[in-house]
Amino acid sequence: MTMLNKLAAASAFALALLAPAAQAEGLGAELNYGRADGHWGTEIGAGYALDIGGFSLTPGAGLYLRDGDTKLYGRVEGTFSLPAFATIGAGVRFSGDYTRPYATVAMPLIPKLRAKANVGPKYYAVGLTLGY
């Protein structure tokens, strides 16, 4: 599969995730750029937030595009929301043979859209989250 075909497939996947995420309660989609598995790349993923008060548990999965290759990843995040200020928490990312714990923070830009950052040992990413 050529790089152009992979980019087209990833774009279609992202659009398929973003449309319902903006409407459905609990669903969300993310687009991040960062370093994972020893390479720079783009994460395109989705998840479902299970809310309990101000706390949330969010399992998710997606595609990690890097160096002309595509890999699947999974993650689980536990967060606490400070309304109109930030969401903070911790997560674990699974990809191939790698399991990486990380801290996460997200700041609201507009309703249902947040800027997000993940930082952990040998893993960091910044991007946008829509939904949740």
N, CA, C and O atoms as CSV, one atom per row, in Angstrom:
chain,resi,resn,atom,element,x,y,z
A,1,MET,N,N,0.847,-1.164,0.000
A,1,MET,CA,C,0.000,0.000,0.000
A,1,MET,C,C,0.900,1.235,0.000
A,1,MET,O,O,1.813,1.349,0.818
A,2,THR,N,N,0.636,2.148,-0.914
A,2,THR,CA,C,1.461,3.347,-0.998
A,2,THR,C,C,1.132,4.311,0.126
A,2,THR,O,O,0.090,4.206,0.774
A,3,MET,N,N,2.033,5.242,0.342
A,3,MET,CA,C,1.848,6.234,1.400
A,3,MET,C,C,0.574,7.046,1.148
A,3,MET,O,O,-0.145,7.364,2.095
A,4,LEU,N,N,0.284,7.386,-0.114
A,4,LEU,CA,C,-0.920,8.151,-0.442
A,4,LEU,C,C,-2.174,7.351,-0.098
A,4,LEU,O,O,-3.136,7.905,0.435
A,5,ASN,N,N,-2.170,6.050,-0.398
A,5,ASN,CA,C,-3.318,5.202,-0.055
A,5,ASN,C,C,-3.490,5.106,1.457
A,5,ASN,O,O,-4.615,5.131,1.955
A,6,LYS,N,N,-2.376,4.995,2.194
A,6,LYS,CA,C,-2.453,4.936,3.653
A,6,LYS,C,C,-3.007,6.230,4.217
A,6,LYS,O,O,-3.816,6.211,5.145
A,7,LEU,N,N,-2.576,7.354,3.660
A,7,LEU,CA,C,-3.065,8.649,4.116
A,7,LEU,C,C,-4.551,8.794,3.829
A,7,LEU,O,O,-5.295,9.308,4.664
A,8,ALA,N,N,-4.991,8.349,2.659
A,8,ALA,CA,C,-6.411,8.408,2.310
A,8,ALA,C,C,-7.229,7.513,3.241
A,8,ALA,O,O,-8.302,7.908,3.698
A,9,ALA,N,N,-6.727,6.317,3.522
A,9,ALA,CA,C,-7.434,5.398,4.416
A,9,ALA,C,C,-7.503,5.975,5.829
A,9,ALA,O,O,-8.539,5.884,6.488
A,10,ALA,N,N,-6.408,6.566,6.291
A,10,ALA,CA,C,-6.387,7.163,7.629
A,10,ALA,C,C,-7.334,8.354,7.706
A,10,ALA,O,O,-8.010,8.539,8.719
A,11,SER,N,N,-7.393,9.159,6.658
A,11,SER,CA,C,-8.306,10.312,6.632
A,11,SER,C,C,-9.756,9.861,6.667
A,11,SER,O,O,-10.573,10.434,7.387
A,12,ALA,N,N,-10.075,8.830,5.886
A,12,ALA,CA,C,-11.440,8.299,5.890
A,12,ALA,C,C,-11.798,7.748,7.270
A,12,ALA,O,O,-12.909,7.949,7.759
A,13,PHE,N,N,-10.841,7.048,7.894
A,13,PHE,CA,C,-11.047,6.498,9.234
A,13,PHE,C,C,-11.300,7.624,10.232
A,13,PHE,O,O,-12.209,7.529,11.057
A,14,ALA,N,N,-10.502,8.691,10.160
A,14,ALA,CA,C,-10.653,9.827,11.071
A,14,ALA,C,C,-12.015,10.496,10.900
A,14,ALA,O,O,-12.669,10.824,11.890
A,15,LEU,N,N,-12.450,10.701,9.658
A,15,LEU,CA,C,-13.750,11.319,9.415
A,15,LEU,C,C,-14.884,10.447,9.928
A,15,LEU,O,O,-15.863,10.950,10.480
A,16,ALA,N,N,-14.752,9.140,9.745
A,16,ALA,CA,C,-15.771,8.216,10.241
A,16,ALA,C,C,-15.870,8.278,11.762
A,16,ALA,O,O,-16.955,8.108,12.319
A,17,LEU,N,N,-14.754,8.520,12.432
A,17,LEU,CA,C,-14.757,8.623,13.891
A,17,LEU,C,C,-15.258,9.973,14.379
A,17,LEU,O,O,-15.979,10.044,15.374
A,18,LEU,N,N,-14.886,11.032,13.696
A,18,LEU,CA,C,-15.189,12.371,14.185
A,18,LEU,C,C,-16.667,12.731,14.086
A,18,LEU,O,O,-17.190,13.385,14.988
A,19,ALA,N,N,-17.353,12.330,13.030
A,19,ALA,CA,C,-18.759,12.703,12.855
A,19,ALA,C,C,-19.631,12.203,14.009
A,19,ALA,O,O,-20.325,13.013,14.623
A,20,PRO,N,N,-19.627,10.905,14.330
A,20,PRO,CA,C,-20.472,10.479,15.440
A,20,PRO,C,C,-19.965,10.959,16.801
A,20,PRO,O,O,-20.761,11.144,17.722
A,21,ALA,N,N,-18.668,11.160,16.938
A,21,ALA,CA,C,-18.112,11.570,18.227
A,21,ALA,C,C,-18.630,12.935,18.653
A,21,ALA,O,O,-18.796,13.188,19.846
A,22,ALA,N,N,-18.884,13.802,17.708
A,22,ALA,CA,C,-19.365,15.133,18.033
A,22,ALA,C,C,-20.809,15.107,18.524
A,22,ALA,O,O,-21.240,16.040,19.202
A,23,GLN,N,N,-21.563,14.060,18.196
A,23,GLN,CA,C,-22.975,13.976,18.544
A,23,GLN,C,C,-23.267,13.047,19.724
A,23,GLN,O,O,-24.156,13.341,20.522
A,24,ALA,N,N,-22.551,11.950,19.852
A,24,ALA,CA,C,-22.894,10.924,20.838
A,24,ALA,C,C,-22.271,11.213,22.195
A,24,ALA,O,O,-21.106,11.597,22.294
A,25,GLU,N,N,-23.064,11.023,23.226
A,25,GLU,CA,C,-22.574,11.202,24.595
A,25,GLU,C,C,-21.609,10.078,24.939
A,25,GLU,O,O,-21.940,8.905,24.765
A,26,GLY,N,N,-20.422,10.420,25.426
A,26,GLY,CA,C,-19.455,9.407,25.818
A,26,GLY,C,C,-18.466,9.034,24.743
A,26,GLY,O,O,-17.356,8.603,25.055
A,27,LEU,N,N,-18.837,9.186,23.476
A,27,LEU,CA,C,-17.916,8.863,22.386
A,27,LEU,C,C,-16.963,10.018,22.145
A,27,LEU,O,O,-17.322,11.181,22.333
A,28,GLY,N,N,-15.745,9.695,21.729
A,28,GLY,CA,C,-14.773,10.729,21.426
A,28,GLY,C,C,-13.772,10.251,20.402
A,28,GLY,O,O,-13.593,9.048,20.210
A,29,ALA,N,N,-13.125,11.182,19.751
A,29,ALA,CA,C,-12.091,10.880,18.766
A,29,ALA,C,C,-10.901,11.782,19.041
A,29,ALA,O,O,-11.050,12.909,19.514
A,30,GLU,N,N,-9.703,11.261,18.735
A,30,GLU,CA,C,-8.476,12.024,18.956
A,30,GLU,C,C,-7.593,11.992,17.723
A,30,GLU,O,O,-7.561,11.014,16.975
A,31,LEU,N,N,-6.887,13.077,17.538
A,31,LEU,CA,C,-5.862,13.179,16.506
A,31,LEU,C,C,-4.641,13.781,17.189
A,31,LEU,O,O,-4.664,14.941,17.600
A,32,ASN,N,N,-3.567,12.988,17.310
A,32,ASN,CA,C,-2.359,13.409,18.032
A,32,ASN,C,C,-1.124,13.234,17.158
A,32,ASN,O,O,-1.107,12.422,16.233
A,33,TYR,N,N,-0.106,14.001,17.466
A,33,TYR,CA,C,1.211,13.815,16.854
A,33,TYR,C,C,2.203,13.662,17.993
A,33,TYR,O,O,2.196,14.448,18.940
A,34,GLY,N,N,3.056,12.652,17.900
A,34,GLY,CA,C,4.005,12.458,18.981
A,34,GLY,C,C,5.006,11.371,18.710
A,34,GLY,O,O,5.139,10.888,17.586
A,35,ARG,N,N,5.707,10.991,19.750
A,35,ARG,CA,C,6.744,9.964,19.660
A,35,ARG,C,C,6.315,8.760,20.499
A,35,ARG,O,O,6.061,8.877,21.698
A,36,ALA,N,N,6.243,7.607,19.843
A,36,ALA,CA,C,5.893,6.357,20.506
A,36,ALA,C,C,6.609,5.226,19.776
A,36,ALA,O,O,6.876,5.331,18.578
A,37,ASP,N,N,6.914,4.173,20.470
A,37,ASP,CA,C,7.585,3.011,19.875
A,37,ASP,C,C,8.901,3.405,19.186
A,37,ASP,O,O,9.335,2.742,18.244
A,38,GLY,N,N,9.528,4.482,19.659
A,38,GLY,CA,C,10.806,4.916,19.121
A,38,GLY,C,C,10.735,5.707,17.830
A,38,GLY,O,O,11.766,5.942,17.200
A,39,HIS,N,N,9.533,6.130,17.416
A,39,HIS,CA,C,9.375,6.858,16.151
A,39,HIS,C,C,8.369,7.995,16.315
A,39,HIS,O,O,7.499,7.949,17.185
A,40,TRP,N,N,8.501,9.028,15.455
A,40,TRP,CA,C,7.524,10.099,15.381
A,40,TRP,C,C,6.389,9.650,14.483
A,40,TRP,O,O,6.617,8.975,13.479
A,41,GLY,N,N,5.164,10.022,14.839
A,41,GLY,CA,C,4.038,9.637,14.007
A,41,GLY,C,C,2.742,10.285,14.462
A,41,GLY,O,O,2.721,11.113,15.373
A,42,THR,N,N,1.662,9.884,13.801
A,42,THR,CA,C,0.336,10.426,14.051
A,42,THR,C,C,-0.567,9.338,14.607
A,42,THR,O,O,-0.621,8.229,14.074
A,43,GLU,N,N,-1.273,9.659,15.678
A,43,GLU,CA,C,-2.259,8.756,16.252
A,43,GLU,C,C,-3.653,9.237,15.849
A,43,GLU,O,O,-3.988,10.411,16.010
A,44,ILE,N,N,-4.452,8.321,15.330
A,44,ILE,CA,C,-5.849,8.600,15.014
A,44,ILE,C,C,-6.652,7.558,15.770
A,44,ILE,O,O,-6.578,6.369,15.458
A,45,GLY,N,N,-7.420,7.994,16.763
A,45,GLY,CA,C,-8.097,7.019,17.602
A,45,GLY,C,C,-9.467,7.452,18.075
A,45,GLY,O,O,-9.895,8.585,17.852
A,46,ALA,N,N,-10.148,6.522,18.737
A,46,ALA,CA,C,-11.473,6.766,19.288
A,46,ALA,C,C,-11.596,6.049,20.617
A,46,ALA,O,O,-10.859,5.106,20.904
A,47,GLY,N,N,-12.542,6.512,21.426
A,47,GLY,CA,C,-12.770,5.886,22.712
A,47,GLY,C,C,-14.168,6.160,23.205
A,47,GLY,O,O,-14.943,6.876,22.570
A,48,TYR,N,N,-14.480,5.583,24.345
A,48,TYR,CA,C,-15.776,5.792,24.965
A,48,TYR,C,C,-15.554,6.080,26.447
A,48,TYR,O,O,-15.005,5.251,27.172
A,49,ALA,N,N,-15.982,7.255,26.890
A,49,ALA,CA,C,-15.787,7.669,28.283
A,49,ALA,C,C,-16.934,7.170,29.151
A,49,ALA,O,O,-18.105,7.408,28.856
A,50,LEU,N,N,-16.581,6.480,30.215
A,50,LEU,CA,C,-17.540,6.024,31.211
A,50,LEU,C,C,-17.427,6.981,32.395
A,50,LEU,O,O,-16.463,6.907,33.158
A,51,ASP,N,N,-18.398,7.875,32.557
A,51,ASP,CA,C,-18.332,8.927,33.566
A,51,ASP,C,C,-18.990,8.513,34.874
A,51,ASP,O,O,-20.068,7.919,34.889
A,52,ILE,N,N,-18.307,8.844,35.982
A,52,ILE,CA,C,-18.823,8.630,37.329
A,52,ILE,C,C,-18.503,9.902,38.107
A,52,ILE,O,O,-17.394,10.063,38.616
A,53,GLY,N,N,-19.470,10.796,38.196
A,53,GLY,CA,C,-19.209,12.083,38.828
A,53,GLY,C,C,-18.221,12.867,37.986
A,53,GLY,O,O,-18.395,12.975,36.772
A,54,GLY,N,N,-17.198,13.411,38.601
A,54,GLY,CA,C,-16.158,14.132,37.872
A,54,GLY,C,C,-15.077,13.223,37.316
A,54,GLY,O,O,-14.189,13.677,36.595
A,55,PHE,N,N,-15.151,11.925,37.655
A,55,PHE,CA,C,-14.153,10.960,37.180
A,55,PHE,C,C,-14.622,10.290,35.897
A,55,PHE,O,O,-15.821,10.177,35.642
A,56,SER,N,N,-13.665,9.849,35.097
A,56,SER,CA,C,-13.983,9.185,33.844
A,56,SER,C,C,-12.964,8.085,33.560
A,56,SER,O,O,-11.766,8.273,33.770
A,57,LEU,N,N,-13.439,6.947,33.087
A,57,LEU,CA,C,-12.585,5.857,32.616
A,57,LEU,C,C,-12.837,5.728,31.127
A,57,LEU,O,O,-13.973,5.514,30.705
A,58,THR,N,N,-11.774,5.859,30.318
A,58,THR,CA,C,-11.930,5.890,28.871
A,58,THR,C,C,-11.035,4.860,28.185
A,58,THR,O,O,-9.840,5.099,28.016
A,59,PRO,N,N,-11.595,3.721,27.791
A,59,PRO,CA,C,-10.847,2.802,26.938
A,59,PRO,C,C,-10.925,3.302,25.494
A,59,PRO,O,O,-11.907,3.934,25.105
A,60,GLY,N,N,-9.897,3.021,24.710
A,60,GLY,CA,C,-9.882,3.459,23.317
A,60,GLY,C,C,-8.882,2.684,22.496
A,60,GLY,O,O,-8.098,1.893,23.020
A,61,ALA,N,N,-8.922,2.924,21.195
A,61,ALA,CA,C,-8.008,2.260,20.260
A,61,ALA,C,C,-7.868,3.129,19.020
A,61,ALA,O,O,-8.649,4.055,18.800
A,62,GLY,N,N,-6.858,2.813,18.213
A,62,GLY,CA,C,-6.669,3.575,16.990
A,62,GLY,C,C,-5.518,3.091,16.157
A,62,GLY,O,O,-4.971,2.009,16.372
A,63,LEU,N,N,-5.157,3.930,15.186
A,63,LEU,CA,C,-4.055,3.658,14.277
A,63,LEU,C,C,-2.912,4.614,14.570
A,63,LEU,O,O,-3.127,5.797,14.836
A,64,TYR,N,N,-1.702,4.091,14.517
A,64,TYR,CA,C,-0.499,4.905,14.682
A,64,TYR,C,C,0.237,4.872,13.355
A,64,TYR,O,O,0.746,3.825,12.953
A,65,LEU,N,N,0.300,6.011,12.667
A,65,LEU,CA,C,0.934,6.123,11.356
A,65,LEU,C,C,2.328,6.683,11.528
A,65,LEU,O,O,2.498,7.778,12.065
A,66,ARG,N,N,3.353,5.924,11.067
A,66,ARG,CA,C,4.738,6.375,11.226
A,66,ARG,C,C,5.617,5.778,10.144
A,66,ARG,O,O,5.452,4.614,9.781
A,67,ASP,N,N,6.523,6.542,9.641
A,67,ASP,CA,C,7.529,6.072,8.686
A,67,ASP,C,C,6.949,5.176,7.598
A,67,ASP,O,O,7.565,4.172,7.240
A,68,GLY,N,N,5.772,5.519,7.064
A,68,GLY,CA,C,5.157,4.708,6.018
A,68,GLY,C,C,4.551,3.417,6.517
A,68,GLY,O,O,4.168,2.575,5.705
A,69,ASP,N,N,4.448,3.227,7.822
A,69,ASP,CA,C,3.901,2.008,8.406
A,69,ASP,C,C,2.672,2.374,9.238
A,69,ASP,O,O,2.539,3.506,9.702
A,70,THR,N,N,1.787,1.412,9.418
A,70,THR,CA,C,0.588,1.602,10.235
A,70,THR,C,C,0.538,0.525,11.300
A,70,THR,O,O,0.680,-0.661,11.004
A,71,LYS,N,N,0.334,0.946,12.547
A,71,LYS,CA,C,0.214,-0.008,13.658
A,71,LYS,C,C,-1.052,0.299,14.444
A,71,LYS,O,O,-1.505,1.442,14.494
A,72,LEU,N,N,-1.611,-0.727,15.051
A,72,LEU,CA,C,-2.751,-0.551,15.940
A,72,LEU,C,C,-2.246,-0.259,17.351
A,72,LEU,O,O,-1.177,-0.726,17.742
A,73,TYR,N,N,-3.011,0.509,18.105
A,73,TYR,CA,C,-2.690,0.723,19.510
A,73,TYR,C,C,-3.991,0.735,20.304
A,73,TYR,O,O,-5.070,0.962,19.758
A,74,GLY,N,N,-3.866,0.489,21.587
A,74,GLY,CA,C,-4.984,0.580,22.510
A,74,GLY,C,C,-4.560,1.408,23.701
A,74,GLY,O,O,-3.367,1.586,23.947
A,75,ARG,N,N,-5.524,1.912,24.437
A,75,ARG,CA,C,-5.197,2.713,25.608
A,75,ARG,C,C,-6.360,2.687,26.589
A,75,ARG,O,O,-7.500,2.401,26.224
A,76,VAL,N,N,-6.046,2.990,27.829
A,76,VAL,CA,C,-7.052,3.171,28.878
A,76,VAL,C,C,-6.609,4.371,29.695
A,76,VAL,O,O,-5.464,4.442,30.141
A,77,GLU,N,N,-7.528,5.321,29.889
A,77,GLU,CA,C,-7.224,6.513,30.680
A,77,GLU,C,C,-8.216,6.663,31.827
A,77,GLU,O,O,-9.408,6.398,31.674
A,78,GLY,N,N,-7.712,7.086,32.963
A,78,GLY,CA,C,-8.534,7.475,34.097
A,78,GLY,C,C,-8.287,8.950,34.338
A,78,GLY,O,O,-7.144,9.360,34.542
A,79,THR,N,N,-9.349,9.763,34.316
A,79,THR,CA,C,-9.174,11.211,34.429
A,79,THR,C,C,-10.165,11.820,35.418
A,79,THR,O,O,-11.179,11.218,35.772
A,80,PHE,N,N,-9.834,13.025,35.845
A,80,PHE,CA,C,-10.705,13.832,36.687
A,80,PHE,C,C,-10.881,15.174,35.993
A,80,PHE,O,O,-9.904,15.788,35.564
A,81,SER,N,N,-12.117,15.627,35.883
A,81,SER,CA,C,-12.409,16.873,35.186
A,81,SER,C,C,-12.633,18.018,36.156
A,81,SER,O,O,-13.416,17.904,37.099
A,82,LEU,N,N,-11.946,19.109,35.920
A,82,LEU,CA,C,-12.151,20.370,36.631
A,82,LEU,C,C,-12.941,21.254,35.665
A,82,LEU,O,O,-12.345,21.849,34.768
A,83,PRO,N,N,-14.274,21.358,35.820
A,83,PRO,CA,C,-15.116,22.026,34.828
A,83,PRO,C,C,-14.576,23.385,34.375
A,83,PRO,O,O,-14.121,24.196,35.182
A,84,ALA,N,N,-14.642,23.604,33.071
A,84,ALA,CA,C,-14.218,24.843,32.415
A,84,ALA,C,C,-12.743,25.168,32.606
A,84,ALA,O,O,-12.310,26.272,32.276
A,85,PHE,N,N,-11.963,24.227,33.132
A,85,PHE,CA,C,-10.538,24.496,33.326
A,85,PHE,C,C,-9.673,23.438,32.652
A,85,PHE,O,O,-8.965,23.754,31.696
A,86,ALA,N,N,-9.710,22.200,33.117
A,86,ALA,CA,C,-8.844,21.158,32.557
A,86,ALA,C,C,-9.330,19.777,32.983
A,86,ALA,O,O,-10.093,19.629,33.937
A,87,THR,N,N,-8.875,18.800,32.266
A,87,THR,CA,C,-9.057,17.402,32.631
A,87,THR,C,C,-7.660,16.831,32.833
A,87,THR,O,O,-6.808,16.955,31.953
A,88,ILE,N,N,-7.415,16.205,33.987
A,88,ILE,CA,C,-6.095,15.649,34.277
A,88,ILE,C,C,-6.241,14.174,34.637
A,88,ILE,O,O,-7.283,13.742,35.132
A,89,GLY,N,N,-5.182,13.408,34.381
A,89,GLY,CA,C,-5.259,11.998,34.738
A,89,GLY,C,C,-4.039,11.211,34.318
A,89,GLY,O,O,-2.966,11.764,34.078
A,90,ALA,N,N,-4.232,9.907,34.237
A,90,ALA,CA,C,-3.159,8.994,33.856
A,90,ALA,C,C,-3.728,7.933,32.924
A,90,ALA,O,O,-4.926,7.650,32.930
A,91,GLY,N,N,-2.841,7.357,32.125
A,91,GLY,CA,C,-3.275,6.326,31.196
A,91,GLY,C,C,-2.184,5.314,30.938
A,91,GLY,O,O,-1.052,5.450,31.401
A,92,VAL,N,N,-2.558,4.289,30.183
A,92,VAL,CA,C,-1.622,3.263,29.733
A,92,VAL,C,C,-1.894,3.033,28.258
A,92,VAL,O,O,-3.040,2.840,27.854
A,93,ARG,N,N,-0.837,3.055,27.453
A,93,ARG,CA,C,-0.934,2.842,26.005
A,93,ARG,C,C,-0.286,1.505,25.665
A,93,ARG,O,O,0.821,1.208,26.113
A,94,PHE,N,N,-0.997,0.695,24.861
A,94,PHE,CA,C,-0.514,-0.623,24.437
A,94,PHE,C,C,-0.300,-0.604,22.932
A,94,PHE,O,O,-1.206,-0.244,22.181
A,95,SER,N,N,0.902,-0.990,22.481
A,95,SER,CA,C,1.190,-1.039,21.054
A,95,SER,C,C,2.273,-2.082,20.818
A,95,SER,O,O,3.405,-1.920,21.275
A,96,GLY,N,N,1.929,-3.151,20.106
A,96,GLY,CA,C,2.901,-4.216,19.865
A,96,GLY,C,C,3.416,-4.783,21.172
A,96,GLY,O,O,2.633,-5.224,22.014
A,97,ASP,N,N,4.723,-4.775,21.346
A,97,ASP,CA,C,5.350,-5.289,22.562
A,97,ASP,C,C,5.499,-4.233,23.656
A,97,ASP,O,O,6.035,-4.518,24.727
A,98,TYR,N,N,5.026,-3.011,23.386
A,98,TYR,CA,C,5.253,-1.900,24.308
A,98,TYR,C,C,4.002,-1.550,25.113
A,98,TYR,O,O,2.904,-1.449,24.567
A,99,THR,N,N,4.188,-1.369,26.401
A,99,THR,CA,C,3.151,-0.857,27.290
A,99,THR,C,C,3.740,0.371,27.969
A,99,THR,O,O,4.743,0.278,28.677
A,100,ARG,N,N,3.107,1.528,27.748
A,100,ARG,CA,C,3.654,2.787,28.257
A,100,ARG,C,C,2.645,3.505,29.157
A,100,ARG,O,O,1.557,3.858,28.702
A,101,PRO,N,N,2.993,3.724,30.430
A,101,PRO,CA,C,2.146,4.565,31.286
A,101,PRO,C,C,2.407,6.036,30.945
A,101,PRO,O,O,3.496,6.390,30.491
A,102,TYR,N,N,1.403,6.886,31.166
A,102,TYR,CA,C,1.591,8.310,30.879
A,102,TYR,C,C,0.630,9.160,31.701
A,102,TYR,O,O,-0.392,8.681,32.192
A,103,ALA,N,N,0.981,10.417,31.835
A,103,ALA,CA,C,0.103,11.421,32.434
A,103,ALA,C,C,-0.575,12.164,31.289
A,103,ALA,O,O,-0.002,12.300,30.208
A,104,THR,N,N,-1.780,12.640,31.522
A,104,THR,CA,C,-2.502,13.346,30.468
A,104,THR,C,C,-3.175,14.599,31.021
A,104,THR,O,O,-3.608,14.628,32.173
A,105,VAL,N,N,-3.256,15.625,30.191
A,105,VAL,CA,C,-3.967,16.858,30.527
A,105,VAL,C,C,-4.650,17.353,29.249
A,105,VAL,O,O,-4.075,17.312,28.161
A,106,ALA,N,N,-5.890,17.820,29.411
A,106,ALA,CA,C,-6.641,18.368,28.278
A,106,ALA,C,C,-7.288,19.678,28.707
A,106,ALA,O,O,-7.834,19.783,29.805
A,107,MET,N,N,-7.221,20.671,27.832
A,107,MET,CA,C,-7.773,21.996,28.105
A,107,MET,C,C,-8.860,22.288,27.075
A,107,MET,O,O,-8.634,22.103,25.879
A,108,PRO,N,N,-10.046,22.744,27.519
A,108,PRO,CA,C,-11.126,23.029,26.568
A,108,PRO,C,C,-10.797,24.231,25.674
A,108,PRO,O,O,-10.282,25.251,26.133
A,109,LEU,N,N,-11.110,24.075,24.387
A,109,LEU,CA,C,-10.975,25.179,23.429
A,109,LEU,C,C,-12.354,25.767,23.146
A,109,LEU,O,O,-12.557,26.978,23.243
A,110,ILE,N,N,-13.298,24.894,22.796
A,110,ILE,CA,C,-14.707,25.208,22.618
A,110,ILE,C,C,-15.464,23.980,23.121
A,110,ILE,O,O,-14.847,22.940,23.346
A,111,PRO,N,N,-16.788,24.071,23.303
A,111,PRO,CA,C,-17.503,22.881,23.776
A,111,PRO,C,C,-17.206,21.650,22.907
A,111,PRO,O,O,-17.278,21.710,21.680
A,112,LYS,N,N,-16.876,20.557,23.556
A,112,LYS,CA,C,-16.586,19.257,22.938
A,112,LYS,C,C,-15.254,19.191,22.183
A,112,LYS,O,O,-14.951,18.160,21.583
A,113,LEU,N,N,-14.444,20.269,22.195
A,113,LEU,CA,C,-13.126,20.239,21.544
A,113,LEU,C,C,-12.079,20.670,22.562
A,113,LEU,O,O,-12.188,21.734,23.172
A,114,ARG,N,N,-11.050,19.819,22.738
A,114,ARG,CA,C,-9.990,20.104,23.711
A,114,ARG,C,C,-8.609,19.899,23.086
A,114,ARG,O,O,-8.421,19.044,22.221
A,115,ALA,N,N,-7.660,20.698,23.541
A,115,ALA,CA,C,-6.246,20.461,23.234
A,115,ALA,C,C,-5.745,19.490,24.294
A,115,ALA,O,O,-6.081,19.634,25.469
A,116,LYS,N,N,-4.943,18.499,23.894
A,116,LYS,CA,C,-4.550,17.442,24.817
A,116,LYS,C,C,-3.056,17.162,24.710
A,116,LYS,O,O,-2.463,17.294,23.639
A,117,ALA,N,N,-2.459,16.775,25.828
A,117,ALA,CA,C,-1.051,16.366,25.849
A,117,ALA,C,C,-0.912,15.119,26.714
A,117,ALA,O,O,-1.519,15.024,27.781
A,118,ASN,N,N,-0.108,14.160,26.245
A,118,ASN,CA,C,0.229,12.944,26.987
A,118,ASN,C,C,1.745,12.906,27.151
A,118,ASN,O,O,2.478,13.154,26.193
A,119,VAL,N,N,2.222,12.598,28.359
A,119,VAL,CA,C,3.661,12.533,28.611
A,119,VAL,C,C,3.965,11.348,29.511
A,119,VAL,O,O,3.364,11.189,30.573
A,120,GLY,N,N,4.912,10.511,29.070
A,120,GLY,CA,C,5.333,9.362,29.860
A,120,GLY,C,C,6.705,8.900,29.412
A,120,GLY,O,O,7.290,9.485,28.500
A,121,PRO,N,N,7.231,7.848,30.046
A,121,PRO,CA,C,8.536,7.323,29.644
A,121,PRO,C,C,8.502,6.815,28.202
A,121,PRO,O,O,7.746,5.898,27.883
A,122,LYS,N,N,9.309,7.401,27.349
A,122,LYS,CA,C,9.430,7.030,25.940
A,122,LYS,C,C,8.127,7.175,25.158
A,122,LYS,O,O,7.940,6.516,24.135
A,123,TYR,N,N,7.224,8.038,25.635
A,123,TYR,CA,C,5.979,8.325,24.918
A,123,TYR,C,C,5.524,9.741,25.251
A,123,TYR,O,O,5.415,10.106,26.422
A,124,TYR,N,N,5.257,10.537,24.214
A,124,TYR,CA,C,4.647,11.849,24.392
A,124,TYR,C,C,3.923,12.221,23.120
A,124,TYR,O,O,4.353,11.884,22.017
A,125,ALA,N,N,2.805,12.928,23.293
A,125,ALA,CA,C,1.982,13.317,22.152
A,125,ALA,C,C,1.183,14.563,22.492
A,125,ALA,O,O,0.864,14.802,23.657
A,126,VAL,N,N,0.858,15.359,21.475
A,126,VAL,CA,C,-0.018,16.513,21.608
A,126,VAL,C,C,-1.029,16.443,20.476
A,126,VAL,O,O,-0.727,15.951,19.389
A,127,GLY,N,N,-2.237,16.942,20.742
A,127,GLY,CA,C,-3.246,16.901,19.698
A,127,GLY,C,C,-4.580,17.459,20.154
A,127,GLY,O,O,-4.663,18.269,21.077
A,128,LEU,N,N,-5.631,16.994,19.469
A,128,LEU,CA,C,-6.982,17.458,19.719
A,128,LEU,C,C,-7.886,16.284,20.043
A,128,LEU,O,O,-7.709,15.182,19.524
A,129,THR,N,N,-8.857,16.536,20.910
A,129,THR,CA,C,-9.874,15.545,21.265
A,129,THR,C,C,-11.238,16.167,20.979
A,129,THR,O,O,-11.510,17.299,21.377
A,130,LEU,N,N,-12.092,15.415,20.283
A,130,LEU,CA,C,-13.444,15.865,19.967
A,130,LEU,C,C,-14.432,14.895,20.599
A,130,LEU,O,O,-14.341,13.684,20.392
A,131,GLY,N,N,-15.362,15.420,21.358
A,131,GLY,CA,C,-16.384,14.574,21.981
A,131,GLY,C,C,-16.116,14.345,23.448
A,131,GLY,O,O,-15.629,15.230,24.152
A,132,TYR,N,N,-16.446,13.117,23.917
A,132,TYR,CA,C,-16.371,12.721,25.325
A,132,TYR,C,C,-17.268,13.632,26.120
A,132,TYR,O,O,-17.368,13.490,27.339
